[in-house]
Amino acid sequence: MVRRKLVVGNWKMHGLGADIGEIQAIAAAAAYYRAVDCGLCLPATLIERAVRAVPGFAIGAEDVHFADKGAQTGCVSTGMLTDAGATMVIVGHSERRQDQHESDGEVRAKAAAALGAGLLTILCVGESLLVREAGDAIEMVGRQLDCSLPGEVDGAKLAIAYEPIWAIGTGHTPTIDDIAEMHGSLRQRLFAAFGQAAEAIRILYGGSVKAGNAAEIFSVIDVDGALVGGASLKAADFVPIIEAAALKP
């Protein structure tokens, strides 16, 4: 099965109203690459303004709470996201797992809530440098995926993002062979969990993706796109990554 490439930017704690122009530039350029699904996951404060500014372009959130409503001060529900116009969301990013101490169980609940709301859900997994150097990356990341997956999924609405923690924002990336091995292992885990429905689930690579290495990364079997951090903040940096995805069906 040929899966459409998916390239999503994660702005993290960046972005003000003054940056709407950059979002418009990215959306306008992305429209030329119709073979690639593209979007931006933005701070909650920007979502509604971005949706209004770039109608038809996918805007998402960087996190969501699993509860529909309640006393979770400062949290955002799936209903709030869809009300603002968001169509996708990231769950389980390593920076939330580490800094906010999110468990696999919490990530699984968030993924289930997001999928239940019809949001394209990008579920993140990845290992630390210590785990990688100990030779335990495949087993650890596979176990993390197993424990974070919801029970039932629509494969077209779920994407997995493999982000080695030690590569995020460092300029370092695993070797192409390492990426291929991990993505192949994750695909097998998905088949074990969901059977043929796993064929539609896209597996993205994230971790210092940039214009200079994107084409090589996208050439790897089972790399179905990218979750991009810092390089997604400017159209000049992000659009060449989208272009690279378009050239690697």
N, C-alpha and C positions, 0 to 999 in steps of 0.2 A: 504494500500500500504506500502510495506517495502522500506524505503529509505536507500541508502548506507550512512554510516557514513562519514562525511567530517571533517578532522582535519587539521587546517591551522595555521601555526605560523606567527605572526606579529612581525618582528624584530625592528620596530620603528626606532629610530636614533641610531642603533647599527649595526656593521658589516663593516669589512675592507677586503681587499684581503687576509689577513692572516687567515680569518675565512672560506675560501672556504673548507678547510678540514672538518670543522664541518658540513657544508652543505652536503658534500659527505657522511659523516658518517650517517647523518639523512636519506638521500635518499637510501643508501644501506640497512639500517635497515627497512625502510618503505616498501621496495620491498617484504619483507616476509609477509606482512599483506595485501594481495590482495583484501580482502573484504572491505578495508577502502580506501577512496580517501584522499590523503595527499598532502600538498604543503607548501611552504614558501613564504610569501610576504616580500620582501626585500627592502632596500634603492635603489633608482634608479641607484646609482653608481655601484651596485653589480649585477644587473639583468642579463646583457649580459654575464658576466663572470660565473655566476652560471649556466645559461642555457647551456653554453659550457661544464661546469664541470660535470653536472648531466643530460645528455640527457634522455628524457623520464619522468623526474620528474617535477612536476608542480611548476613553479616559477612565482610569481606574484609581483605586486606593491602595495604600501601602500596608494596610492592616484592617481587621474588623473584629468585633466581639462576637462570640457565639450566641449570646442572648438576644432575643428580639427587642427587649426593652428592660429597664430596671434601674437599680441604684449604682451602676458602674460609672462613677464620675469620670468624665473625660473620655469615655469610650464611644465608639461609633458602631451602630448596628447595620445589618444588611439593608434594612428598610430605609435607613437614613442615606445610605450610599445610593441605592436605586432612586430614591427621591431626588437626590442631587444630580442624577443622570449618569452615574458610574455604571460601567458594564463589566468591569473586571476588578480583581483584588489579589494582592499577594498575601500569603499566610506562611508562617513558620520561617521567615527570613532569619539567618543566623544571628543578626544583630538583635533581633527580638528574643530569640532563644537564649542567647548569652546574656545580654544586658537586662532584659526584662524577665529572665528566668522562666520562659514559657516551656512547658513540658510537651512531649509528643501528644499526650491526651488532649491538651488545650488546642494544639494545632489541628488535630483530627476533628475536634468539635467545631473549630472555626471553618475548616474546609467543608464540613458537612453543611453548616449553615449557609455558607456562600454558594455552594452548589445548589442547595435547596431554593435559594433566591434567584437562581438563573444566572449568576455571575460567572464569567470565565475565571477560574480559580487557579492561581499559580502557587503550587506548594513547593517550598524550598527545602532542600536537604544538603548536607555537606560536612566535611570533616576538618578537624584542626590539623596543624602542621605536626603536632605530636603523634596523632593517630596515623597520619600519612607516613611519617618516618618509621613508625613501628610496624608498618606493613599491614595495618588493620583497616585501611580505608574502605575497601570493598564490603567487608562484613559489617562495619559500623554504619556506613551510609545505607546499606540495604536494610539493616535492622531499623534504622531511623525511619526509612520510608514505610516499612511494614507497619510500624506503630503509629504513623501519622496519617495513613490513608483512611478515609471514611469507608463504610461498608459497601455502599453502592454508588456508582458514578455513571454519568454520561461522559463517555470518553472525549467527546467533542468539546466539553466544557471544563475539562481538567488538563492542566499542564504541570509537569514536574520540572523544577529548576535545580540542576546540580551546581552548587556553588562551593567549591573548596574554600573554606574560611580563610586560609592563609594566602589566597590569591585575590581576595576582594580588596580593591583599591591599592594594591601593593605594586602593580606592574608585573608581577610574576604570574605565570600560568603553568598548569601541568603540561607534560608532553602530550603530543597528539595521541600517542599510544595509550597514555594514562586516561585521557578523556574518552577514547574509544572503549577501553575496558570498562570504565565506570558506567557509561551510557548503555553499553550492551548488558551489563549486569542489572541495571535498573529496569531495562525493557523486560528482561526475564522475570524479575520480581513482579512487574505489572501483569504479565501474562499469568503468573501463578495466582495472583489475587483476583483478576477479572476475566481471564480467558480471552476470547477474541476481541472483547471490548477494548483491551489494552492497545490494540493496533491503532486506534484513533488518538491515543493520548500522546501529546507532544512532550519531548524531553528537551529542555533548554539548557544551554551552558551559560554560566555566569561567573565572573571573576576576572577583572581587568581585560574585558573585551574591548577592542578598539579597532579603528579602521585598518591598522597594519597587520592584525592577526585574524580578523574576522573571516576572511575567505578560507583560510586554512582550517579554522575550527568548523566552519559550516560544511566542509568537504567530508567530515567524519560521518560514517553511517550512524544513525540514531541520534545525531545532533539536529534537532528540528527547529533551531532558532537560538535566541539569546535573551537573557535578562541582563540589562546593561545599567551600570551605575553612573559614575561620573561622566562618562562619554555621552550620556543621553541629555545632558543639561544644555548643550548647544547644538543647533542644527548642523553646523559645520563639522562637528565630530560625530553626530549620530546618524545623519543621512548616509554617509559612506558605508556604515554597517548595514543599514537596510538594503543598500545597493548590492553589497556583497551577498546578502541572503537571496536576493532576487536572481543572482547569477548562479546559485547552487541549488537547483530544484531537488 
